Amino acid sequence: MKAPDETMRAIEAVLFASENPLTVAEIRAYVGEEADIPAALAALAADYAGRGVELVERGGRWHFQTAADLANFLRRDREDSRKLSRAGIETLAIIAYHEPVTRAEIEAIRGVQISKGTLDVLMEAGWIRPAGRREVPGRPLLYATTAEFLTHFGLASRRDLPGIDDLRAAGLLDPVDLAFEAAHSGGEAVVTDDEDD
């Protein structure tokens, strides 16, 4: 097995010691301008593939993480104190699929008002952030997802979010939503009442 070159070793050390994921430009600031950072990152990622620790890129930032298939070895019996309400899940999904989006736009899509606490919980989790202001009267605050959102949900970018066909195939669409979609597309939907409300 060929020994890794100095650039790979330096990048490995920088990423290992960093508290946060790093962009190529941030890595370059440590390693030097002359280094071929993308090639070294690709070689490192290939070298770590299949190991207990992997080098991954999420939202343009690189970091080491535990291999997803080994998560069961690292779990401890504890209560997860951060459970999202249905309103929180819906709000996060709307922001992820429509970002940047205002509070009023979120409420228009959901059809109900959201409490300020819902957005606060998502910001405390590190999954959303303020992303400027819409240039309209009142200049409402815009919200967008963060790199932590991508990391938590194992996404390289927002393009990896499941589409409508993926959600339908997984059985995650509400029968009422399917009937509504069929009514607007001119098709027919069969709605079964499998559970009591």
C-alpha positions, 0 to 999 in steps of 0.5 A, spaced: 500 500 500 502 506 497 504 511 503 499 517 503 503 524 500 504 530 504 498 534 502 493 528 504 496 527 510 496 535 512 488 535 509 487 529 514 490 532 520 486 539 519 480 535 518 481 531 524 483 537 528 477 542 526 471 542 530 467 544 524 466 542 517 471 545 512 470 548 505 476 547 500 478 554 501 478 553 508 483 547 507 487 551 502 488 556 508 492 551 512 495 547 507 497 552 501 495 555 495 499 550 491 496 543 493 491 540 489 486 540 494 480 537 490 484 531 488 487 530 495 480 530 498 477 525 493 483 520 494 482 521 502 475 519 501 476 513 497 481 511 502 476 511 508 471 508 504 468 502 507 472 504 514 468 505 520 470 513 519 468 516 513 470 522 509 464 526 507 462 532 503 456 536 505 453 542 502 460 544 500 464 542 507 468 536 508 468 532 515 469 526 518 463 522 520 462 515 523 460 510 518 452 510 518 451 503 518 455 503 525 450 507 528 447 502 532 454 500 536 454 508 538 447 508 541 446 509 548 439 508 551 437 515 553 431 519 551 431 524 545 429 530 548 429 534 542 422 531 538 419 535 533 412 537 533 408 536 527 408 543 526 415 543 527 416 538 522 412 541 517 415 548 518 422 545 517 420 541 510 417 548 507 423 551 509 427 546 506 423 545 499 422 553 498 428 556 501 429 562 502 422 563 505 418 568 510 414 566 516 408 569 512 409 564 506 410 558 511 403 560 514 400 560 507 403 554 505 401 550 511 394 554 512 395 556 519 399 560 523 406 558 526 408 560 533 414 563 534 417 558 538 417 553 532 422 557 529 426 558 535 426 550 536 429 549 529 434 555 530 436 552 536 437 545 533 441 549 528 437 546 522 435 553 520 438 560 520 435 567 518 437 569 511 436 576 510 430 580 508 425 580 502 425 586 499 418 588 499 414 592 504 415 591 511 422 587 509 420 580 512 425 576 515 427 570 510 429 563 513 433 558 510 436 551 512 444 550 514 449 546 513 448 542 520 441 540 517 444 537 511 449 533 516 443 531 520 439 528 515 445 525 511 444 530 505 450 532 500 445 538 498 438 540 498 438 536 491 438 530 495 431 531 498 426 526 496 421 528 491 414 527 490 415 520 487 419 518 492 415 520 498 409 516 494 413 510 493 415 510 501 407 511 503 409 517 506 403 521 503 397 522 506 391 519 503 387 526 503 393 529 499 393 524 494 386 525 493 387 532 492 393 531 487 388 527 483 383 532 483 387 537 481 390 533 475 384 530 473 385 523 475 382 518 480 385 516 487 383 511 491 382 513 499 382 508 504 380 509 511 385 505 515 386 509 521 381 512 526 382 520 527 
